[in-house]
Amino acid sequence: MDQNIDTKCVQAGYQPGNGEPRTLPLIQSTTFKYTTSEQMGRLFDLEEEGYFYTRLQNPTNDQVAAKICALEGGAAATLTSSGQAATFLSIFNICGTGDHIVCSSALYGGTYNLISVTMKRMGIDCTFVHPDCSPSQLQAAFKPNTKALFAESLANPAMIVLDFEKFANAAHGFGVPLIVDNTFPTPINCRPFEWGADIVTHSTTKYMDGHGTTVGGAIVDSGNFDWESHKDRFPGLTTPDDSYHGVIYTQRFGKKAYITKAVAQLMRDLGMIPSPANSFYLNTHLESLAVRMQRHCSNAQAVAEYLLVHPKVTWVKYPGLPSDEHYSLAQKYLPDGSCGVVSFGVTGGREQISAFTDNLQLASIVTHVADTRTCVLYPAGTTHRQMSDEDLLAAGVRPDLIRLSVGIENHEDIINDLDQALDRL
């Protein structure tokens, strides 16, 4: 029976049998016992499904991954130890030394640094393009060794809405997958697979957990990209893996080939697995995701409308505002709302930002975002401080940008806090 997405938040993933625990069990164990060495050998050869060591897979982790997979409408998924790990593995699963990717320049600062510095040191090159570029400019960024196109569905903190169809058409026209970080809108407000994306990543630390308690990430594969049609470009999936006795992932695992390789090969070697306890907490918080996102969005809309007319606010970026340059794209791809993050500037620019944030009483200054509690941050001085002003502007981040993560408190209390802080400038 098909279910609505808010029901899936509660019911998807774990399905208890007769006499089994109604709540997802926490399997806090590193190892799993078997009666014969032969059976364990089949697990190591990927000839049989099962668990033997939590560094690769764990039942609690897999049940939560199954829930997120159902929410996104994917074919397979895996959890990771962080959102950064999810981004890295999603790219590294199909890229290696000498390869190239095309990437939206409007990114979370940590993602930008991961791709532009760390992965570059590993021999993976990147061409950054502004998400609002023309189709011809986007196509011109591809090279013969390009393996993927990467973007954020709703850029953190620039709040730029991705034109999914433009990016999907460019990726598929070249024969590579479109990987989309869907952290900010979550599958409640945005379903990238329905607009042509092939792989979705999440920092589950953000809205999926939503309570500031667990760090984690997720990778979901739609199962739609035809790796075999481009087998020369993706030998890791379409040719024998000598570390598993010559298994060819696309032939053995079909639509689950990409995720199986990520788990069996990369998790095995890099160990970016989440704690089962973190996954247990994540699952509990996922049950309220749809309800929380509705409140985050309604609160953020009210806050954005308040800021838009305040005399000490110089600009506001929120795709729910009809005056926003990405309003039409938001209406197309995010008709039910975007998220709870509002970006804006204040009179006096950088000189006044510290005074404003220090004056806030309800909102907390933290490096976190997408929490039930209202949070504020100055990205150019924290998460994006490694970027020059030119890099910031290319990423859609103004040097005076304040990122306000609107929580689920009463919106009048949030606005009152902003009002008193602005009045003191």
N, C-alpha and C positions, 0 to 999 in steps of 0.2 A: 504494500500500500504506500503510495507516494504521500509525503508529508510536507507541510509548510516549513520554512527554514527556522522559525522560532520553536517549532516542535522538535526539529532535528537538534537544536542546541541542547535540549534536555534528553532526548531519547536515542540519538544516533551513537554509533560506535559500539559501546558495550551492550550486549543482549544476554542477560542471565538466563540460564536454563532452570529447569525445575529444581527447587531446593537450593539454588545458588544465591549468593549475596545480591541483594537488589542494587546496592551501590557498588560502583567500580572498585574491585579489590586493589589494594596497594601491594604489589609483589616486589618487596624490597629485598631482592636476592641477586647476588652476582652470578650464581651458577644454577644449573638445572640437572637433575639426576636422570640417568638412563640405565637400563638393565643390561644392555649389550654394547660393546664397542663398535659393532657393525652398524648399529643404528646411528650412533653419533658420527661415524664416518660418513654416512649418507647426508647428514646435516652439513658437514664441512664441504661436501662435494656439491651442495645445492640441489641434491636429488630429492630431498624431502624437506617439508616445512617443519619448523619447531624452534625451540630455544635451547641454547647451551651456554651463552655468556652474554651478560647484559651490555657489554661494550658494543655489540652488534644489534641485538634486539631484546626487548623485554615486554611481557604481556600487557602491563599497565601502559607503557609508552605506545604500544601498537593500537590499543583500544582508543586512546585519545587521538592518535593520528587518524584512525578510521573516522572519528567524529568530524575532524577538520576536513578530511577528504570528502565526506558527505556534504558538509556545508558548502564547499567549493564546487561540488559536482565533478570530482576528479575520478581517476581510475586507481591511483595508488598514492600513498603519502608516507612520510617519515618525519619524526620529530628530531630536533637538534638541540644542542646545549644552549644556543643563543640565536638571535636573529642574524648576527654577523656570521655565525657558522652556517646558517641556512643559505645566506647569500653566497658565501664562498663555495660551499659544496654544490650549489645549483649550477655554478659556472664551471668549477673545476671538474665536475663530472663529465663534461664534454670538451674541455679545453686543456691544453698543455703548452709546454715551451714551444714558442714559434707561432702560436695561434693569436687571434685577434678577435675582439668583440666591439660592438657599437653600443654606446650607453647614453641614456639621457643625462644631461648635465645637472638637472634638477633632482638632487639626491640628498639624503641624510648625510651629514659630514663624515660619519664613520664609514659609510659605504663608499663614498667618494675616495677616501684615503685608502681603503682596502683595495679598490680597483686601480687607482692611479699610482699608488706607491708599492704596496706589498705584492700584489699580483704582477705588477710590472717587473719587480725583482725576480719573479718566478718565470719570466719570459713570456707573459701574456700581455699583449699590447691592447690599448683601448683608444677609440676615437669617441670623444664626447660631442653630443649634438644637443642643441636646445630643444625641449619637447614641442615648442611651437614652430619649429622649422618647417619649411615647405617639404612636400614629398620628394622633390628632386634633390634638395639638400640632404635629406635623410638617406636616400639611395646612394648619393655620392660618397657617403662615409664608409660604405662596405668595401672590403678588400677580398682578394681571392682566398685568403686564409681566415676570413671571418667565420666564427662558429655560433654566435648568438647575438641577439639584441636584448638589452636589459633596460628596464624603466620602472618607475614607481607609479602606481595608479593615481595616487594623490601625493604630491611631493612634500617631503618633510624638510624644512618648514615653509617652503615657498607657496604651498597650497595651490600648485598648478595641476589642473586636471589633465590626465593623459588622454590623447586622442587614440584610443585603442585601435580603431580600424585603420588609421594611417600607419601606425607602427606594425600592426599585424600584416598588412599588405606588403610593407617593405621587407619584413623578415621572411615571409613565405615566398615572396617573389625572388628572393635570393637563395632560398632553400635552407634557412636556419630557423630555430625556434625563437619565439618571443617569450622572455622570462619577465614576469611582473611581480614586484613587491606590493602586496595588497594589504599592508599592515594598517594604514590609517582608516580606510573605509570599512575594512573587514568584509567577509562574504555577506554580511547582513545588508550592506549598502552597495556593494559592487561585486559582480560575478565576471571576472576577467575571461574565463573560458567561453562565455557566451558571446564575447566580442573578439575572439580570435587568439587570445593568449594561449600558450601551450603549457607553460609551467608557472606556478605561483609560489612565492615565498612569503613568509610572515615572521615578524618578530612577535612571538606570542606573549612576550613581556608586556606589550602595550595593551590594547583594548581587550584582547582575548583573555588575558589574565585580569587586567583592569584594576587590580587592587595593590599593586606595588609589592607583590610577595614572591613571584617566581620569574626567573630569567629563562627564556627558551625561544626556540624557533621551529619552523615547520616548512617543509617542501611538499608541494602537491603537484602531481603530473596529471594532465588531462587525459593522456593516453592517445591523443589525436595526432601528434606529429609523427610522420612516416620516416623513421630513421633509415629504414632499408632503401628508400628511394634516393637517399643521399649517403649511401653506405661509405663511399670513399672519404666523405667529410667527417664521419663519426666512427672511426675504426674501433674506438673503445667499446662501442655497443654492438658493432656489426661484424667484428672479427674475433677469433678465439682469444680468451683471457687465459694466459699461461698459468696465472696464479690460482686458477680453479680448473685445472686439467682441460683447458681448451673450451670452456663453455662459451657459447655465443649468446649474449643476453637477449637480443631481439628474437632469435629463433627459439630459445627455451622459455622466455617469459612474456613475449608478446607486448601487450599494453603496459605491463608492469616492468619492462626492461630497464627503463631509466632509474626508477626508484630502487629496484633490486640491485643494480650496479652501485648506486650511491651507498646503500647499506652494506652489501657484501664486500665491496672493495674499499670504499673510502672510510666508512665507519670502522671497518676492521683495522685500517692502518692509521687513522687519525684520531679516533676515539671521541668524536664530538657528540656523544650521546647525552641526553638529559638524565638527571636523577629521576627514578620512578616516583619519588615523593613529590618532586616539582610537577611532574605530569599529573599526579593525583590531584594536587591543588588546582592546576590549570583546568582539569575537567570540571571540577566543582564550579569554577568561575565561568566557564563556557556556558553553563546552564542558564545564566542570566544575561548573556551577551546581547541578545536581541532587545531585551527590555532596557539595558543600560545604554545601548547605542541610540535608541530613540530619545532618551533623556539628554544624553550628551549633545545630540544634534539640535534639539529644541532650545536647550540652554545656550549653545554657541550661537544660534541664530539671533536670539534675543540680545546677547552680548555684542555681536557684530553690528546689529542695528543701533544699539546705544553708542558704540564707539564711532560709528560713521558720522554722527552729527555732533560729537563733542568738539568744542572749539580748540582743545589742546591735543587732539589726535590729528596727525597730518595725513595719514592714509590707513586704509584697512583692506586686508586681503582675506576674503572668505567666499567660497564659490556659491554659497546660498544667497548672496546679495545680488539683486537684479543688475546692479551697476558693475559687478565684477566682470573682468574680461573673460573669465572662463565659465560664466554663468550658463551659457548655451550648452557647452560640453557637459557641465554638471547635470543639467536637465536631461540630457541624453543618456549619460552613463551612470549618474547617481541621482535618479529621480526621487528617491526616498530620503535623501540627506547624504552628507559627506562624512563628517566626523566632528569632534569637539574642539578642534584646534583653530584658533583665530590668530593671524599675524597682523601686526600694526606698528605704527611709529608714533612718537610723541614730539611735541614742539621742543626744540633744543637738541634733538638728535641724540648722538652718543653721549653728550655731556649730561643729559638729563635721565638717561635710561637707568642708571644705578639708583638715582634718587627715587624714581618712580617705583622700581621693583622693591626697594628697601621700605617704601611706605606701605606696601600691601600688607594686610593683616590676615585675611582669610587665605589668600593664595600663597603657596610655598615656593621659594626659590630652590628648585631641584633640577638635576639633569635628566629627570624622568619626564614622561609625557603619557597621555592617554590613561589617566588614573581616575578613580572615582572622586578624588580630591583635586580641586583646582590647583594647577601648577603654572609657574612662569619661568622663562629662561631667556637669556640674551645669547642667541646662537653664535654670532660673530665673535663673542668673547669666550665661548665654551665649546660646544660641539663642532663648530666650523672654524675655530680659531687658527687652524693650520692653513686656511685658505686666504689668499690675498683678496683685496677689494675687487680686483678684476675677476678672480675665480668665483667670488661670492655672487657678483652680478650675473655671471654666466650661468650660475646655478639657480638664478631667480631669487637669491637671498640678498636683500638690501643690507648694507652695513649697519643700519639703524633698526633692523627688524627685531621686534619683541614677539616671542612665541608664547601665547597664552593657551594652555590646555584646560579647557572649561570642564569642570567636574559635574557631578550629579547633585550637588547641593541645590538649594532653592535659588533660582536665577536672580531673584531680587537681592539676595544677600551677596551674590557674586558682583552684581552691578554696583551695589552700594560700596563694596570694597574698592572697586576700580574708581568710583567717583571720588571717594575721600583721598585716594592716592594721587589722582590727577589734580584735584583741587590744591594740593600741597606743592605742586610744581611751580 
